[in-house]
Amino acid sequence: MIEKFKRSLQTNSVDILDENNIEGIVELLVDKIPGKKILQTGCMREDLYDFEPFFIKSHDAGKLGGSLTPLGELRQEIEVCRDFVDEKILIVEKIAILHLKDSNKVFLVEKKIEPFNEEKWKKNGLYEEALGLCTLAKRIFLEVGDFKLENLGYDKEDNKLKFFDVFPKQN
């Protein structure tokens, strides 16, 4: 998936100035952020870009608690998602972290999936499956993750429901 993302960057005239792999997390230094900026609703991320078939997201200030830097927060977001590994509970793929040249801004690259839509999912039969998946996830992970319907999406590529926000609940 990372190679597909890098090809998409190059096709869209984004220069990859440097690349590092730090503990399995690919970090790319780029000259600009591609895609169409979209309006955010319901989260603390300042920026969200639609770069088909990816989302590019700024950090979500304070989501994981503590006083991490934006880069530290994105790295921890990827690591937390890796901790929630189970063959029945799928998490959307986190592709890379982008560093914007001449800026302290960093972004998370994630595979784009269709977000939860109650009306549409009830029509196509996904709603009951989604409810069951949330219940199962809460049983498997014993209330440590934020497993809610609004944190689920549908991956059209493999026809599976996946969580994209499953961070530990704040006490």
Secondary structure, 3 states (H helix, E strand, C coil): CHHHHHHHHHHCCCCEEEEEEECCEEEEEECCCCCEECCCCCCCECCEEEECCEEEEECECCCCCCCCCHHHHHHHHHHHHHHCCCCCCCECCEEEEEEECCCCCEEEEEECCEECCHHHHHHHCHHHHHHHHHHHHHHHCCCCCCCCHHHEEEECCCCEEEECCCCCCCC
